Amino acid sequence: MKQRRKKAAKHDKPSPLVLRLYVANSNPRSQLARANLSTFCERYLERGYRVQIIDIVRDPESAFQNDILATPTLVRVRPSPQKTVIGALSDPSAVLRALDLPEQSVKPPSISFVQSAGEA
């Protein structure tokens, strides 16, 4: 009986947030996405998340296997279902909505997001 309770307790824990950012080398939009993702994580996410940066120039097979057609692309790997955001991540509200993350986790602003010249 105790073993069943322990197993159930393990399954009750939410899986940690895992994000994967696909970039193309040091392309300016990829650099912008990296900076914005760092700011986004600091401002909006609690502890318990993991970010993986995948350079598709160095690892094209990963992009192929994961159907990445454009960079920069941010993928919420866990929890399921997978969610995807394409672009420089300049609009934090749009990123929160696209990743299906609660907006009440918003922390007070300490750093501003950077937009490229072509973004409004």
Secondary structure, 3 states (H helix, E strand, C coil): CHHHHHHHHHHHCCCCEEEEEEECCCCHHHHHHHHHHHHHHHHHCCCCEEEEEEECCCCHHHHHHCCCCCCCEEEEEECCCCEEEECCCCCHHHHHHHCCCCHHHCCCCCCCCCCCCCCC
